[in-house]
Amino acid sequence: MPIEPRCAERETGTAKHSSASSALRFTVRLPILILLGLVQVALYGAWYLAFYILCMFRPFTGFMTLAAIVMLPMSIVVHAHPHAANGMPFWAFGLMAIGLVAFAIGYTLFLDWFTPPGAEDPFGRYHRRDR
């Protein structure tokens, strides 16, 4: 049975990488790999924690939509009675309503994009079921 070239080099001591150099490489690489693993764990942990905190504020965007719905009749009242808003123009209420709805939709889209892999909304049980 013929001996493979690598095995022959190892037996004769002419191998390019001896076991001592392999042990040295492992010893040098191990702290670096541990440090990289800790950094990756910290980044993923921060990502999941930020997602959890951002999910807590998702119900407030629903209230923003309700506030926008209230703003539209209020702009009609301010148009009819300008003194009721202390000089604020009626169209400002319409712009605020558009801004609130845009922020609510943008926040939901951002949160869907920001979701870490494999994570679900931890507060999903409080959402409506017909979605």
C-alpha positions as CSV (number, residue, x, y, z in Angstrom):
1,M,0.0,0.0,0.0
2,P,1.6,3.3,-1.1
3,I,2.0,6.1,1.4
4,E,0.4,9.4,0.5
5,P,2.8,12.3,-0.1
6,R,1.5,14.3,2.9
7,C,1.8,11.3,5.2
8,A,5.3,10.7,4.0
9,E,6.3,14.3,4.7
10,R,4.8,14.1,8.1
11,E,6.7,10.9,8.9
12,T,10.0,12.3,7.7
13,G,9.5,15.7,9.4
14,T,9.6,17.7,6.2
15,A,6.0,18.9,6.3
16,K,5.4,22.6,5.7
17,H,3.2,22.9,8.7
18,S,4.3,21.0,11.8
19,S,2.0,20.2,14.7
20,A,3.7,22.9,16.7
21,S,2.9,25.6,14.2
22,S,-0.7,24.3,14.0
23,A,-1.0,24.6,17.7
24,L,0.5,28.1,17.6
25,R,-1.9,29.2,14.9
26,F,-4.8,27.8,16.9
27,T,-3.6,29.6,20.0
28,V,-3.3,32.9,18.2
29,R,-6.7,32.6,16.4
30,L,-8.7,31.4,19.4
31,P,-8.9,34.8,21.3
32,I,-9.6,36.6,18.0
33,L,-12.5,34.2,17.2
34,I,-13.8,34.5,20.8
35,L,-13.7,38.3,20.5
36,L,-15.5,38.2,17.1
37,G,-18.1,35.9,18.5
38,L,-18.7,38.2,21.5
39,V,-19.0,41.2,19.2
40,Q,-21.5,39.3,17.0
41,V,-23.5,38.3,20.1
42,A,-23.5,41.9,21.4
43,L,-24.7,43.2,18.0
44,Y,-27.5,40.7,17.6
45,G,-28.5,41.2,21.2
46,A,-28.7,45.0,20.7
47,W,-30.7,44.4,17.4
48,Y,-33.2,42.2,19.2
49,L,-33.5,44.5,22.2
50,A,-34.1,47.5,19.9
51,F,-36.7,45.6,17.9
52,Y,-38.4,44.6,21.2
53,I,-38.5,48.3,22.4
54,L,-39.7,49.6,19.0
55,C,-42.5,47.0,19.0
56,M,-43.7,48.4,22.3
57,F,-44.4,51.7,20.6
58,R,-46.4,50.2,17.7
59,P,-49.8,50.7,19.4
60,F,-49.1,54.4,19.7
61,T,-49.1,54.6,15.9
62,G,-52.6,53.4,15.9
63,F,-53.5,56.3,18.2
64,M,-51.8,58.6,15.8
65,T,-54.1,57.4,13.1
66,L,-57.1,58.0,15.3
67,A,-55.8,61.5,16.1
68,A,-55.5,62.2,12.4
69,I,-59.1,61.2,11.9
70,V,-60.1,63.7,14.6
71,M,-58.0,66.4,13.0
72,L,-60.1,66.5,9.8
73,P,-63.4,67.6,11.4
74,M,-61.4,69.9,13.6
75,S,-60.0,71.7,10.5
76,I,-63.6,72.2,9.3
77,V,-64.5,73.8,12.6
78,V,-61.4,76.0,12.6
79,H,-62.3,77.1,9.0
80,A,-65.8,78.1,10.2
81,H,-64.6,79.7,13.5
82,P,-61.0,80.9,13.1
83,H,-60.9,82.4,16.6
84,A,-61.3,78.9,18.1
85,A,-57.7,78.0,17.2
86,N,-56.0,81.2,18.4
87,G,-54.9,82.2,14.9
88,M,-53.8,78.8,13.7
89,P,-54.8,78.4,10.0
90,F,-57.3,75.6,9.2
91,W,-55.0,73.9,6.7
92,A,-52.5,73.3,9.5
93,F,-54.8,70.7,10.9
94,G,-55.0,68.9,7.6
95,L,-51.2,68.9,7.3
96,M,-50.9,67.5,10.8
97,A,-53.4,64.7,10.0
98,I,-51.4,63.8,6.8
99,G,-48.2,63.9,8.8
100,L,-49.5,61.7,11.6
101,V,-50.8,59.1,9.1
102,A,-47.5,59.2,7.1
103,F,-45.5,58.7,10.3
104,A,-47.7,55.8,11.4
105,I,-47.4,54.0,8.1
106,G,-43.6,54.8,7.9
107,Y,-43.0,53.5,11.4
108,T,-44.8,50.2,10.6
109,L,-42.9,49.7,7.4
110,F,-39.6,50.5,9.1
111,L,-40.4,48.0,11.9
112,D,-41.2,45.3,9.3
113,W,-37.9,46.1,7.6
114,F,-35.9,46.2,10.9
115,T,-37.2,42.8,12.1
116,P,-34.2,40.5,13.0
117,P,-34.2,37.1,11.3
118,G,-36.5,34.7,13.0
119,A,-38.0,37.3,15.3
120,E,-41.7,37.9,15.7
121,D,-43.6,40.8,17.2
122,P,-43.6,40.0,20.9
123,F,-46.7,42.1,21.4
124,G,-48.6,40.5,18.5
125,R,-51.1,39.0,20.8
126,Y,-52.4,42.4,21.5
127,H,-53.1,43.2,17.9
128,R,-56.4,42.7,16.2
129,R,-56.9,39.2,14.8
130,D,-58.5,40.1,11.5
131,R,-55.2,41.3,9.9
